[in-house]
Amino acid sequence: MVACTSEGPSDGTLLGDLPLRAVTQRLQLGAFDDSVLAFSRVGDLAEGPRGDIYILQPLDGEVTVLTSDGRLVRRIGSRGQGPGRLVSPGGIGWAADTLWIVDVGTRRVSYFLEGRLARTHSYGDQPTQDGSFVTVQLPFGDGTFAGIMAPEIGAVGEPPPMLPILRIDADGRELGHLAELRHEYPSHLRFGTARTATLFHDRPLFEVSRRGDRLVIVDRPFPQGDVSQLFVHAIAPTGDTVFSRELRGRAIALSEELWEARLKERRDALPNSTIDETEYLRAVRRPRALTPATSLVIGAGGWTWIARENMRTAEVLQWIAVDPSGRPRFRIDLPRAFRVYDIVGTRVWGVALDSLDIPYVRMYEIEP
């Protein structure tokens, strides 16, 4: 079992001092009036085992499969409750050459082979021995699942300081603990029966590889000094630790401008809620510096990619490339408005929105 607050080795290199590689946009897919390339909303995006592009569109309840140059291969799934249908699909990945789709609306994982439904796995809310519940399950390549153990339904107050991630078999039996997520800094504030998100929090980032070979946890505590720390842990489906490493960077102070901007956004929303503004301002907490990571993507080949602020006012976001052994190798800058979903080799796949919020799939290539 790995608790994500434990420290791993560091080679002393600051993340901002890693070599910077250039990126070039090579492809854009999307067209407002095209029946194939007009995307409603993209919930996930990944390059498949054969190089095709899989685009999950939750509003349509389907996955659109395209060749790398944008030609339609097939559409998988449709909106609805029945077998092979999707309500609120949230993620895609592969078990060998079989596509899986996690649907939180129907609480099941659907598996498709060559576009046809092969099998389904329903997870529901499965109680553990102490009355807690396992929520969303993410598939591993060996047929087991990673599930987050949530507090007992109806519990009052904030969740406990550590939330376990369990390994579960296809029948819902608990096989053991994989890790625990630190949960000390609240991500929500409670006011009577109302809850609202805090302005800033440092809950760990975690993902299961869409190729099913590892769970990665990035613990990102608020910096207390001039150096920020990331604790990155990769865990195999068996529970064995692949690596556990501490990464360091220069702390980025929370500017007065950003604090006031976030505070104004929240205060403007309070009149539409039952939360008293004075009570909210008394409860809100202001960190000294920003969290040292904002996003996590597990790419192909065991590479981990961690987004880190460069400057809050900058138009780019810095991504750190961590190799399969946990060593940070280089960094790239990508547009802040570009959401990264998958990185395969030197290809970075993601989505950008135009001025009308129409999504376009883009591929950037990392220069050698």
Secondary structure, 3 states (H helix, E strand, C coil): CEECCCCCCCCCCEHHHCCEECEEEEEEECCCCCCCCCCCCCCEEEECCCCCEEEEECCCCEEEEECCCCCEEEEECEECCCCCEECCEEEEEEECCEEEEEECCCCEEEEEECCEEEEEEECCCEECCCCCEEEEEEECCCCCEEEEEECCCCCCCCCCCEEEEEEECCCCCEEEEEEEEECCCCCEEEECCEEEECCCCCCCEEEECCCCCCEEEEECCCCCCCEEEEEEEEECCCCCEEEEEEEEEECCECCHHHHHHHHHHHHHHHHHCCCCHHHHHHHCCCCCECCCCCEEEECHHHCEEEEECCCCCCCEEEEEEECCCCCEEEEEEEECCCEEEEEECCEEEEEEECCCCCEEEEEEEECC
